[in-house]
Amino acid sequence: MEKIPVVIYTNHPINKLVSAAFAKGFKGKLVHVTNFNDFGLPIAAYGILRGTGAIIKRINDFWYIDHGYFKSSKRSFKSRTLIHNLDGYFRVVHNNFWHIGKGPCKKDRWKKLNIDFEPLRKNGKYIILSEPSQHIIDFFQLGDWTNNTINKIRKFSDRKIVIHNKKSKVDLNILLKQAWAFVSEQSTAGIKAMIQGVPAHFTNNTLKIINSIEEIEDGKIDYNIFYNLAYGQWTLKEMESGEAWDFLKKDLII
């Protein structure tokens, strides 16, 4: 029997919109974060703020919704993250926060995005170290992630390390032009890096399957993951219509 999740929502206006769109696709029940108390039920939740993350940590079966891997809604990062529209893609992951891009999906959905891969870089001046936000550090208990990761990189490479975060003045697209590799805990900017020909390496236990720091000097890009990731992200219209859930419930990708 199909397990329909209860969709948890908060008072944040964007959270409400995304949650309602996902629930509509399978006629699911919406429950405010403060009213949810049955932790034996499967749930779906957008983001980890305002109480949703605390609930996810207590649930065995959950669907996690967040910004897409590519062509997500336009955002800017100042004192806080500003979302300018909701026309982009949102990733939906079962019992995890990210996909690793493994699955049997065809290329059709990826091709519709009209994204061209840049050639795999042949050289580079430095390694980009993308720092996680404080919310991510706190939620996943990453501690002194930056220094710990630098120390690990130094075991495998002596290249210059350039630290980048949401407050950095230099745009990531500019940095990527001369980068040898991109390193992060779990940033979806790693997907952007790979599209631009720069191998992305992750410290997160799930994502390090794509590329780990141990591979920093011979990093590869597995382009097959993009075909699967394209089926792991959906627009609000695709959620509302039920198209997203019809595919996701088959649980074909990880």
DRENPA-3360 file (N, C-alpha, C; in nm, 2 decimals, always signed):
BEGIN
1 = MEKIPVVI = +0.08/-0.12/+0.00/+0.00/+0.00/+0.00/+0.09/+0.12/+0.00 ~ +0.05/+0.22/-0.08/+0.13/+0.34/-0.09/+0.13/+0.42/+0.04 ~ +0.24/+0.46/+0.08/+0.26/+0.54/+0.21/+0.25/+0.69/+0.18 ~ +0.14/+0.75/+0.21/+0.12/+0.89/+0.19/+0.17/+0.97/+0.30 ~ +0.27/+1.06/+0.28/+0.32/+1.13/+0.40/+0.23/+1.25/+0.44 ~ +0.24/+1.28/+0.57/+0.18/+1.40/+0.62/+0.28/+1.52/+0.59 ~ +0.23/+1.63/+0.54/+0.32/+1.74/+0.50/+0.32/+1.84/+0.61 ~ +0.44/+1.86/+0.67/+0.45/+1.96/+0.78/+0.48/+2.09/+0.72;
9 = YTNHPINK = +0.42/+2.20/+0.77/+0.44/+2.33/+0.72/+0.46/+2.43/+0.84 ~ +0.53/+2.54/+0.81/+0.55/+2.65/+0.91/+0.48/+2.77/+0.87 ~ +0.50/+2.88/+0.94/+0.44/+3.01/+0.91/+0.51/+3.09/+0.80 ~ +0.62/+3.04/+0.76/+0.70/+3.11/+0.66/+0.62/+3.11/+0.53 ~ +0.60/+3.22/+0.46/+0.51/+3.22/+0.34/+0.56/+3.13/+0.23 ~ +0.69/+3.12/+0.21/+0.74/+3.03/+0.10/+0.73/+2.88/+0.14 ~ +0.75/+2.85/+0.27/+0.73/+2.72/+0.32/+0.58/+2.68/+0.30 ~ +0.49/+2.77/+0.33/+0.35/+2.73/+0.31/+0.32/+2.70/+0.16;
17 = LVSAAFAK = +0.37/+2.78/+0.07/+0.35/+2.76/-0.07/+0.40/+2.62/-0.12 ~ +0.53/+2.60/-0.09/+0.59/+2.48/-0.13/+0.52/+2.35/-0.07 ~ +0.49/+2.36/+0.06/+0.43/+2.25/+0.13/+0.29/+2.22/+0.07 ~ +0.22/+2.33/+0.04/+0.08/+2.31/-0.01/+0.09/+2.25/-0.15 ~ +0.18/+2.29/-0.23/+0.20/+2.24/-0.37/+0.23/+2.09/-0.36 ~ +0.32/+2.05/-0.28/+0.35/+1.91/-0.27/+0.24/+1.82/-0.22 ~ +0.17/+1.87/-0.12/+0.05/+1.80/-0.06/-0.06/+1.78/-0.16 ~ -0.08/+1.89/-0.24/-0.19/+1.88/-0.34/-0.17/+1.77/-0.44;
25 = GFKGKLVH = -0.05/+1.74/-0.47/-0.02/+1.64/-0.58/-0.06/+1.50/-0.54 ~ -0.08/+1.47/-0.41/-0.13/+1.34/-0.38/-0.25/+1.35/-0.27 ~ -0.31/+1.47/-0.27/-0.42/+1.49/-0.18/-0.38/+1.46/-0.03 ~ -0.26/+1.51/+0.00/-0.21/+1.48/+0.14/-0.25/+1.57/+0.24 ~ -0.24/+1.53/+0.37/-0.28/+1.61/+0.48/-0.17/+1.71/+0.52 ~ -0.21/+1.84/+0.54/-0.11/+1.94/+0.59/-0.13/+1.96/+0.74 ~ -0.02/+1.96/+0.81/-0.02/+1.98/+0.95/+0.08/+2.08/+0.99 ~ +0.04/+2.18/+1.07/+0.14/+2.29/+1.11/+0.24/+2.22/+1.21;
33 = VTNFNDFG = +0.36/+2.27/+1.20/+0.48/+2.22/+1.27/+0.45/+2.21/+1.42 ~ +0.37/+2.30/+1.47/+0.35/+2.30/+1.62/+0.24/+2.20/+1.66 ~ +0.17/+2.15/+1.56/+0.06/+2.06/+1.59/+0.09/+1.91/+1.56 ~ +0.21/+1.89/+1.51/+0.24/+1.75/+1.47/+0.30/+1.68/+1.60 ~ +0.25/+1.56/+1.62/+0.30/+1.48/+1.74/+0.30/+1.33/+1.72 ~ +0.27/+1.28/+1.60/+0.27/+1.14/+1.57/+0.40/+1.10/+1.49 ~ +0.50/+1.07/+1.56/+0.63/+1.05/+1.50/+0.65/+0.91/+1.44 ~ +0.54/+0.83/+1.44/+0.54/+0.71/+1.37/+0.49/+0.72/+1.22;
41 = LPIAAYGI = +0.44/+0.84/+1.19/+0.39/+0.86/+1.05/+0.50/+0.90/+0.96 ~ +0.49/+0.87/+0.83/+0.58/+0.93/+0.73/+0.55/+1.07/+0.71 ~ +0.65/+1.16/+0.69/+0.62/+1.30/+0.67/+0.69/+1.35/+0.55 ~ +0.66/+1.47/+0.51/+0.73/+1.55/+0.41/+0.75/+1.69/+0.47 ~ +0.86/+1.75/+0.45/+0.89/+1.89/+0.50/+0.99/+1.96/+0.41 ~ +0.96/+2.09/+0.40/+1.05/+2.18/+0.32/+1.15/+2.25/+0.42 ~ +1.28/+2.22/+0.40/+1.38/+2.29/+0.48/+1.39/+2.23/+0.62 ~ +1.49/+2.29/+0.70/+1.52/+2.24/+0.83/+1.50/+2.35/+0.94;
49 = LRGTGAII = +1.45/+2.46/+0.90/+1.43/+2.57/+0.99/+1.29/+2.58/+1.05 ~ +1.27/+2.65/+1.16/+1.14/+2.68/+1.23/+1.07/+2.55/+1.27 ~ +1.16/+2.45/+1.31/+1.10/+2.33/+1.37/+1.09/+2.21/+1.29 ~ +1.10/+2.22/+1.16/+1.09/+2.11/+1.07/+1.21/+2.01/+1.08 ~ +1.33/+2.07/+1.10/+1.45/+1.99/+1.12/+1.44/+1.90/+1.24 ~ +1.39/+1.96/+1.35/+1.38/+1.88/+1.47/+1.29/+1.76/+1.46 ~ +1.18/+1.78/+1.38/+1.08/+1.67/+1.36/+1.15/+1.56/+1.27 ~ +1.22/+1.61/+1.16/+1.28/+1.51/+1.07/+1.38/+1.42/+1.15;
57 = KRINDFWY = +1.45/+1.47/+1.24/+1.54/+1.39/+1.32/+1.48/+1.28/+1.40 ~ +1.35/+1.29/+1.42/+1.28/+1.19/+1.50/+1.19/+1.10/+1.42 ~ +1.20/+1.11/+1.28/+1.12/+1.04/+1.19/+1.20/+0.94/+1.12 ~ +1.15/+0.82/+1.10/+1.22/+0.71/+1.02/+1.20/+0.72/+0.87 ~ +1.08/+0.77/+0.84/+1.04/+0.77/+0.70/+1.00/+0.91/+0.66 ~ +1.08/+0.98/+0.58/+1.05/+1.12/+0.55/+1.09/+1.16/+0.41 ~ +1.02/+1.26/+0.36/+1.06/+1.32/+0.23/+1.11/+1.46/+0.26 ~ +1.22/+1.49/+0.21/+1.28/+1.62/+0.23/+1.28/+1.71/+0.11;
65 = IDHGYFKS = +1.23/+1.83/+0.12/+1.22/+1.92/+0.01/+1.31/+2.04/+0.03 ~ +1.39/+2.08/-0.08/+1.47/+2.20/-0.07/+1.50/+2.25/-0.21 ~ +1.59/+2.34/-0.22/+1.62/+2.40/-0.35/+1.68/+2.29/-0.44 ~ +1.65/+2.31/-0.57/+1.70/+2.21/-0.67/+1.85/+2.21/-0.69 ~ +1.89/+2.11/-0.77/+2.04/+2.10/-0.80/+2.08/+2.20/-0.91 ~ +1.99/+2.22/-1.00/+2.02/+2.32/-1.11/+1.88/+2.38/-1.15 ~ +1.90/+2.50/-1.20/+1.78/+2.58/-1.24/+1.68/+2.59/-1.12 ~ +1.73/+2.62/-1.00/+1.64/+2.64/-0.89/+1.59/+2.78/-0.89;
73 = SKRSFKSR = +1.50/+2.81/-0.80/+1.45/+2.95/-0.80/+1.56/+3.05/-0.77 ~ +1.55/+3.17/-0.83/+1.66/+3.27/-0.81/+1.67/+3.31/-0.67 ~ +1.79/+3.31/-0.61/+1.82/+3.35/-0.48/+1.94/+3.45/-0.47 ~ +1.94/+3.53/-0.36/+2.05/+3.61/-0.34/+2.08/+3.60/-0.19 ~ +2.21/+3.62/-0.15/+2.25/+3.60/-0.01/+2.31/+3.72/+0.04 ~ +2.24/+3.78/+0.14/+2.29/+3.90/+0.21/+2.29/+3.87/+0.36 ~ +2.22/+3.95/+0.44/+2.21/+3.92/+0.58/+2.13/+3.79/+0.60 ~ +2.04/+3.76/+0.50/+1.96/+3.64/+0.50/+1.94/+3.60/+0.35;
81 = TLIHNLDG = +1.90/+3.47/+0.33/+1.87/+3.43/+0.20/+1.74/+3.48/+0.14 ~ +1.74/+3.55/+0.03/+1.63/+3.61/-0.03/+1.59/+3.52/-0.16 ~ +1.47/+3.48/-0.16/+1.42/+3.40/-0.28/+1.34/+3.49/-0.37 ~ +1.38/+3.51/-0.49/+1.31/+3.61/-0.58/+1.19/+3.56/-0.65 ~ +1.19/+3.43/-0.67/+1.07/+3.37/-0.74/+1.06/+3.23/-0.71 ~ +0.95/+3.16/-0.74/+0.94/+3.02/-0.72/+0.92/+2.94/-0.85 ~ +0.98/+2.99/-0.95/+0.96/+2.93/-1.08/+1.06/+2.82/-1.11 ~ +1.16/+2.80/-1.02/+1.26/+2.70/-1.04/+1.23/+2.57/-0.98;
89 = YFRVVHNN = +1.33/+2.48/-0.97/+1.31/+2.34/-0.93/+1.35/+2.33/-0.78 ~ +1.28/+2.23/-0.72/+1.30/+2.19/-0.58/+1.33/+2.04/-0.58 ~ +1.44/+2.01/-0.50/+1.47/+1.87/-0.49/+1.38/+1.80/-0.39 ~ +1.35/+1.68/-0.41/+1.26/+1.60/-0.32/+1.34/+1.47/-0.30 ~ +1.38/+1.44/-0.17/+1.46/+1.33/-0.14/+1.39/+1.24/-0.04 ~ +1.40/+1.11/-0.06/+1.34/+1.01/+0.04/+1.44/+0.97/+0.14 ~ +1.42/+0.99/+0.27/+1.50/+0.95/+0.38/+1.65/+0.99/+0.37 ~ +1.66/+1.11/+0.31/+1.80/+1.17/+0.31/+1.77/+1.32/+0.27;
97 = FWHIGKGP = +1.88/+1.40/+0.27/+1.87/+1.54/+0.24/+1.92/+1.57/+0.10 ~ +1.99/+1.47/+0.04/+2.05/+1.48/-0.10/+2.05/+1.35/-0.17 ~ +2.04/+1.36/-0.30/+2.06/+1.24/-0.38/+2.21/+1.23/-0.41 ~ +2.25/+1.11/-0.45/+2.39/+1.09/-0.50/+2.39/+1.07/-0.65 ~ +2.26/+1.06/-0.71/+2.25/+1.06/-0.85/+2.26/+0.91/-0.91 ~ +2.23/+0.82/-0.82/+2.23/+0.68/-0.87/+2.09/+0.64/-0.91 ~ +2.07/+0.57/-1.02/+1.93/+0.53/-1.06/+1.93/+0.50/-1.21 ~ +1.81/+0.45/-1.26/+1.80/+0.41/-1.39/+1.74/+0.51/-1.49;
105 = CKKDRWKK = +1.74/+0.64/-1.45/+1.67/+0.74/-1.53/+1.73/+0.77/-1.67 ~ +1.65/+0.80/-1.76/+1.69/+0.83/-1.90/+1.74/+0.98/-1.90 ~ +1.79/+1.02/-2.02/+1.84/+1.15/-2.04/+1.74/+1.26/-2.07 ~ +1.61/+1.22/-2.09/+1.51/+1.31/-2.15/+1.49/+1.43/-2.06 ~ +1.47/+1.41/-1.93/+1.44/+1.52/-1.85/+1.56/+1.62/-1.83 ~ +1.68/+1.57/-1.83/+1.80/+1.65/-1.83/+1.81/+1.73/-1.96 ~ +1.78/+1.67/-2.07/+1.79/+1.74/-2.20/+1.70/+1.86/-2.21 ~ +1.58/+1.85/-2.15/+1.48/+1.96/-2.15/+1.53/+2.08/-2.08;
113 = LNIDFEPL = +1.63/+2.07/-1.99/+1.69/+2.18/-1.92/+1.78/+2.27/-2.00 ~ +1.83/+2.21/-2.11/+1.91/+2.29/-2.20/+2.04/+2.34/-2.13 ~ +2.10/+2.26/-2.06/+2.22/+2.29/-1.99/+2.34/+2.22/-2.06 ~ +2.44/+2.30/-2.09/+2.56/+2.25/-2.16/+2.67/+2.23/-2.06 ~ +2.74/+2.11/-2.07/+2.86/+2.09/-1.98/+2.98/+2.16/-2.04 ~ +3.06/+2.22/-1.96/+3.18/+2.28/-2.00/+3.29/+2.16/-2.00 ~ +3.39/+2.17/-2.08/+3.49/+2.06/-2.08/+3.56/+2.04/-1.94 ~ +3.59/+1.92/-1.91/+3.66/+1.89/-1.78/+3.79/+1.97/-1.77;
121 = RKNGKYII = +3.81/+2.04/-1.66/+3.93/+2.12/-1.65/+4.06/+2.03/-1.66 ~ +4.16/+2.09/-1.72/+4.29/+2.02/-1.73/+4.39/+2.07/-1.63 ~ +4.37/+2.19/-1.58/+4.46/+2.24/-1.48/+4.38/+2.34/-1.40 ~ +4.44/+2.39/-1.29/+4.38/+2.49/-1.20/+4.47/+2.54/-1.10 ~ +4.45/+2.67/-1.06/+4.54/+2.73/-0.96/+4.51/+2.70/-0.82 ~ +4.39/+2.66/-0.79/+4.35/+2.65/-0.64/+4.23/+2.56/-0.63 ~ +4.21/+2.53/-0.50/+4.09/+2.45/-0.46/+3.99/+2.54/-0.39 ~ +3.87/+2.54/-0.43/+3.77/+2.62/-0.36/+3.71/+2.55/-0.25;
129 = LSEPSQHI = +3.71/+2.61/-0.13/+3.65/+2.54/-0.01/+3.53/+2.62/+0.02 ~ +3.41/+2.56/+0.00/+3.28/+2.63/+0.02/+3.23/+2.60/+0.16 ~ +3.23/+2.70/+0.24/+3.19/+2.69/+0.38/+3.04/+2.67/+0.40 ~ +2.99/+2.58/+0.48/+2.85/+2.57/+0.51/+2.80/+2.68/+0.60 ~ +2.67/+2.71/+0.59/+2.61/+2.82/+0.67/+2.61/+2.77/+0.82 ~ +2.59/+2.86/+0.91/+2.59/+2.83/+1.05/+2.47/+2.74/+1.08 ~ +2.36/+2.75/+1.01/+2.24/+2.66/+1.03/+2.28/+2.52/+1.00 ~ +2.36/+2.50/+0.89/+2.40/+2.37/+0.85/+2.50/+2.31/+0.95;
137 = IDFFQLGD = +2.59/+2.39/+0.99/+2.69/+2.35/+1.09/+2.62/+2.30/+1.22 ~ +2.52/+2.38/+1.26/+2.45/+2.35/+1.39/+2.37/+2.22/+1.37 ~ +2.29/+2.21/+1.26/+2.20/+2.10/+1.24/+2.27/+1.97/+1.23 ~ +2.38/+1.97/+1.15/+2.45/+1.84/+1.13/+2.57/+1.83/+1.22 ~ +2.59/+1.92/+1.32/+2.69/+1.91/+1.42/+2.83/+1.89/+1.36 ~ +2.86/+1.99/+1.27/+2.99/+1.98/+1.20/+3.11/+2.04/+1.27 ~ +3.09/+2.11/+1.38/+3.20/+2.16/+1.46/+3.29/+2.26/+1.38 ~ +3.42/+2.24/+1.39/+3.51/+2.33/+1.32/+3.54/+2.27/+1.18;
145 = WTNNTINK = +3.43/+2.28/+1.10/+3.44/+2.21/+0.97/+3.55/+2.27/+0.88 ~ +3.56/+2.40/+0.88/+3.66/+2.46/+0.78/+3.80/+2.42/+0.81 ~ +3.85/+2.43/+0.94/+3.98/+2.39/+0.97/+4.00/+2.24/+0.96 ~ +3.91/+2.16/+1.00/+3.92/+2.02/+0.99/+3.93/+1.97/+0.84 ~ +3.85/+2.04/+0.75/+3.86/+2.00/+0.61/+3.99/+2.05/+0.55 ~ +4.04/+2.17/+0.58/+4.17/+2.21/+0.53/+4.27/+2.11/+0.57 ~ +4.27/+2.07/+0.69/+4.37/+1.97/+0.74/+4.37/+1.84/+0.66 ~ +4.24/+1.80/+0.63/+4.23/+1.68/+0.55/+4.28/+1.70/+0.41;
153 = IRKFSDRK = +4.24/+1.81/+0.35/+4.29/+1.84/+0.21/+4.44/+1.83/+0.20 ~ +4.50/+1.89/+0.30/+4.65/+1.90/+0.31/+4.72/+1.76/+0.30 ~ +4.64/+1.66/+0.34/+4.70/+1.52/+0.34/+4.71/+1.47/+0.19 ~ +4.64/+1.53/+0.10/+4.63/+1.48/-0.04/+4.67/+1.59/-0.14 ~ +4.68/+1.71/-0.10/+4.71/+1.82/-0.20/+4.78/+1.94/-0.13 ~ +4.88/+2.00/-0.20/+4.94/+2.12/-0.15/+4.90/+2.24/-0.23 ~ +4.79/+2.23/-0.31/+4.74/+2.34/-0.38/+4.69/+2.45/-0.29 ~ +4.69/+2.57/-0.34/+4.63/+2.69/-0.27/+4.48/+2.66/-0.24;
161 = IVIHNKKS = +4.43/+2.70/-0.12/+4.29/+2.68/-0.09/+4.23/+2.82/-0.08 ~ +4.12/+2.84/-0.15/+4.04/+2.97/-0.14/+3.91/+2.94/-0.08 ~ +3.88/+3.01/+0.03/+3.76/+2.99/+0.11/+3.65/+3.08/+0.05 ~ +3.53/+3.02/+0.03/+3.42/+3.09/-0.03/+3.29/+3.06/+0.05 ~ +3.21/+3.16/+0.08/+3.08/+3.14/+0.15/+2.98/+3.24/+0.09 ~ +2.86/+3.24/+0.15/+2.75/+3.32/+0.10/+2.78/+3.47/+0.12 ~ +2.88/+3.51/+0.20/+2.92/+3.65/+0.22/+3.03/+3.69/+0.13 ~ +3.09/+3.60/+0.06/+3.21/+3.63/-0.02/+3.18/+3.74/-0.13;
169 = KVDLNILL = +3.27/+3.83/-0.15/+3.25/+3.93/-0.25/+3.28/+3.89/-0.39 ~ +3.36/+3.78/-0.40/+3.40/+3.73/-0.54/+3.29/+3.63/-0.57 ~ +3.23/+3.64/-0.69/+3.13/+3.55/-0.73/+3.19/+3.41/-0.76 ~ +3.12/+3.31/-0.72/+3.17/+3.17/-0.74/+3.19/+3.14/-0.89 ~ +3.11/+3.19/-0.98/+3.14/+3.16/-1.12/+3.27/+3.21/-1.17 ~ +3.32/+3.32/-1.11/+3.45/+3.38/-1.14/+3.56/+3.29/-1.09 ~ +3.54/+3.24/-0.96/+3.64/+3.15/-0.90/+3.66/+3.02/-0.98 ~ +3.54/+2.97/-1.02/+3.55/+2.84/-1.09/+3.63/+2.84/-1.22;
177 = KQAWAFVS = +3.65/+2.95/-1.28/+3.72/+2.96/-1.41/+3.86/+2.91/-1.39 ~ +3.92/+2.93/-1.28/+4.06/+2.89/-1.26/+4.08/+2.79/-1.14 ~ +3.97/+2.72/-1.11/+3.98/+2.62/-1.00/+4.01/+2.48/-1.05 ~ +4.09/+2.41/-0.96/+4.12/+2.27/-0.98/+4.01/+2.18/-0.93 ~ +3.95/+2.22/-0.81/+3.85/+2.14/-0.75/+3.76/+2.23/-0.66 ~ +3.64/+2.18/-0.63/+3.55/+2.24/-0.54/+3.52/+2.15/-0.43 ~ +3.53/+2.19/-0.30/+3.51/+2.11/-0.19/+3.40/+2.17/-0.10 ~ +3.31/+2.09/-0.05/+3.21/+2.14/+0.04/+3.16/+2.02/+0.12;
185 = EQSTAGIK = +3.08/+2.05/+0.22/+3.01/+1.95/+0.30/+2.90/+1.89/+0.22 ~ +2.81/+1.98/+0.16/+2.69/+1.93/+0.09/+2.63/+2.03/+0.00 ~ +2.70/+2.14/-0.03/+2.65/+2.25/-0.11/+2.61/+2.20/-0.25 ~ +2.49/+2.25/-0.30/+2.45/+2.22/-0.43/+2.53/+2.30/-0.53 ~ +2.61/+2.39/-0.48/+2.70/+2.46/-0.57/+2.80/+2.37/-0.63 ~ +2.82/+2.25/-0.57/+2.91/+2.15/-0.62/+2.86/+2.10/-0.75 ~ +2.72/+2.10/-0.77/+2.66/+2.06/-0.90/+2.70/+2.16/-1.00 ~ +2.69/+2.29/-0.97/+2.72/+2.39/-1.06/+2.87/+2.38/-1.10;
193 = AMIQGVPA = +2.95/+2.35/-1.01/+3.10/+2.34/-1.03/+3.12/+2.23/-1.14 ~ +3.06/+2.11/-1.12/+3.08/+2.00/-1.22/+3.02/+2.04/-1.35 ~ +2.91/+2.11/-1.36/+2.86/+2.15/-1.49/+2.96/+2.24/-1.56 ~ +3.04/+2.32/-1.48/+3.14/+2.41/-1.54/+3.28/+2.34/-1.55 ~ +3.28/+2.20/-1.54/+3.40/+2.13/-1.56/+3.49/+2.11/-1.44 ~ +3.45/+2.15/-1.33/+3.54/+2.15/-1.21/+3.48/+2.03/-1.11 ~ +3.56/+1.93/-1.09/+3.51/+1.82/-1.00/+3.48/+1.87/-0.86 ~ +3.37/+1.82/-0.81/+3.32/+1.86/-0.68/+3.35/+1.74/-0.58;
201 = HFTNNTLK = +3.40/+1.77/-0.47/+3.44/+1.68/-0.36/+3.36/+1.71/-0.24 ~ +3.31/+1.61/-0.17/+3.22/+1.64/-0.05/+3.27/+1.56/+0.07 ~ +3.24/+1.63/+0.19/+3.28/+1.56/+0.31/+3.16/+1.49/+0.37 ~ +3.04/+1.52/+0.33/+2.92/+1.45/+0.37/+2.92/+1.31/+0.34 ~ +2.88/+1.22/+0.43/+2.89/+1.08/+0.42/+2.81/+1.03/+0.30 ~ +2.70/+1.09/+0.27/+2.63/+1.05/+0.15/+2.69/+1.09/+0.02 ~ +2.73/+1.22/+0.01/+2.77/+1.28/-0.11/+2.92/+1.25/-0.15 ~ +3.00/+1.20/-0.05/+3.14/+1.17/-0.08/+3.15/+1.05/-0.18;
209 = IINSIEEI = +3.03/+0.98/-0.20/+3.03/+0.88/-0.30/+3.05/+0.93/-0.44 ~ +3.01/+1.06/-0.46/+3.03/+1.13/-0.58/+3.18/+1.15/-0.61 ~ +3.24/+1.21/-0.51/+3.39/+1.24/-0.51/+3.43/+1.27/-0.36 ~ +3.53/+1.21/-0.31/+3.58/+1.23/-0.18/+3.70/+1.32/-0.18 ~ +3.74/+1.37/-0.07/+3.87/+1.45/-0.06/+3.99/+1.37/-0.10 ~ +3.99/+1.24/-0.07/+4.10/+1.15/-0.11/+4.12/+1.15/-0.26 ~ +4.02/+1.19/-0.33/+4.04/+1.19/-0.48/+4.06/+1.33/-0.53 ~ +4.11/+1.42/-0.45/+4.12/+1.57/-0.48/+4.22/+1.59/-0.60;
217 = EDGKIDYN = +4.32/+1.51/-0.62/+4.41/+1.53/-0.72/+4.38/+1.46/-0.85 ~ +4.28/+1.37/-0.85/+4.24/+1.30/-0.97/+4.09/+1.29/-0.98 ~ +4.02/+1.40/-0.93/+3.88/+1.40/-0.93/+3.82/+1.38/-1.07 ~ +3.71/+1.31/-1.07/+3.64/+1.28/-1.19/+3.50/+1.34/-1.19 ~ +3.43/+1.34/-1.30/+3.29/+1.38/-1.30/+3.21/+1.27/-1.37 ~ +3.12/+1.21/-1.30/+3.03/+1.11/-1.35/+2.91/+1.18/-1.41 ~ +2.90/+1.19/-1.54/+2.79/+1.27/-1.60/+2.65/+1.20/-1.59 ~ +2.66/+1.07/-1.56/+2.53/+1.00/-1.55/+2.45/+1.04/-1.43;
225 = IFYNLAYG = +2.51/+1.10/-1.33/+2.44/+1.14/-1.21/+2.34/+1.25/-1.25 ~ +2.37/+1.33/-1.35/+2.29/+1.45/-1.38/+2.15/+1.40/-1.44 ~ +2.16/+1.29/-1.51/+2.03/+1.24/-1.57/+1.94/+1.19/-1.46 ~ +1.99/+1.14/-1.35/+1.91/+1.09/-1.24/+1.87/+1.21/-1.15 ~ +1.96/+1.31/-1.13/+1.93/+1.42/-1.05/+1.81/+1.50/-1.11 ~ +1.81/+1.50/-1.24/+1.70/+1.58/-1.31/+1.56/+1.52/-1.27 ~ +1.56/+1.39/-1.23/+1.43/+1.33/-1.19/+1.42/+1.34/-1.03 ~ +1.51/+1.40/-0.97/+1.50/+1.42/-0.83/+1.46/+1.56/-0.79;
233 = QWTLKEME = +1.43/+1.65/-0.89/+1.39/+1.79/-0.87/+1.27/+1.82/-0.95 ~ +1.18/+1.90/-0.90/+1.05/+1.92/-0.96/+1.01/+2.07/-0.94 ~ +0.93/+2.12/-1.03/+0.87/+2.25/-1.01/+0.75/+2.24/-0.93 ~ +0.70/+2.36/-0.88/+0.58/+2.36/-0.80/+0.46/+2.31/-0.89 ~ +0.45/+2.34/-1.01/+0.35/+2.30/-1.10/+0.35/+2.14/-1.12 ~ +0.47/+2.09/-1.13/+0.48/+1.94/-1.14/+0.44/+1.87/-1.01 ~ +0.46/+1.94/-0.89/+0.42/+1.89/-0.77/+0.27/+1.89/-0.76 ~ +0.21/+2.01/-0.79/+0.06/+2.02/-0.78/-0.01/+1.93/-0.87;
241 = SGEAWDFL = +0.04/+1.90/-0.98/-0.03/+1.82/-1.08/-0.03/+1.67/-1.04 ~ +0.06/+1.63/-0.95/+0.08/+1.49/-0.92/+0.19/+1.42/-0.99 ~ +0.24/+1.49/-1.10/+0.35/+1.43/-1.18/+0.47/+1.39/-1.09 ~ +0.51/+1.48/-1.00/+0.62/+1.45/-0.92/+0.60/+1.33/-0.83 ~ +0.49/+1.33/-0.76/+0.46/+1.22/-0.67/+0.45/+1.08/-0.75 ~ +0.39/+1.09/-0.86/+0.37/+0.96/-0.94/+0.51/+0.90/-0.97 ~ +0.61/+0.98/-0.99/+0.74/+0.93/-1.01/+0.81/+0.90/-0.88 ~ +0.81/+0.99/-0.78/+0.88/+0.98/-0.66/+0.84/+0.85/-0.58;
249 = KKDLII = +0.71/+0.82/-0.58/+0.66/+0.71/-0.50/+0.72/+0.58/-0.54 ~ +0.78/+0.57/-0.67/+0.84/+0.45/-0.71/+0.98/+0.44/-0.65 ~ +1.03/+0.55/-0.60/+1.16/+0.55/-0.52/+1.27/+0.49/-0.61 ~ +1.29/+0.54/-0.73/+1.39/+0.48/-0.82/+1.53/+0.53/-0.81 ~ +1.55/+0.65/-0.75/+1.68/+0.71/-0.74/+1.72/+0.73/-0.60 ~ +1.86/+0.73/-0.58/+1.91/+0.76/-0.45/+2.01/+0.87/-0.45;
% end
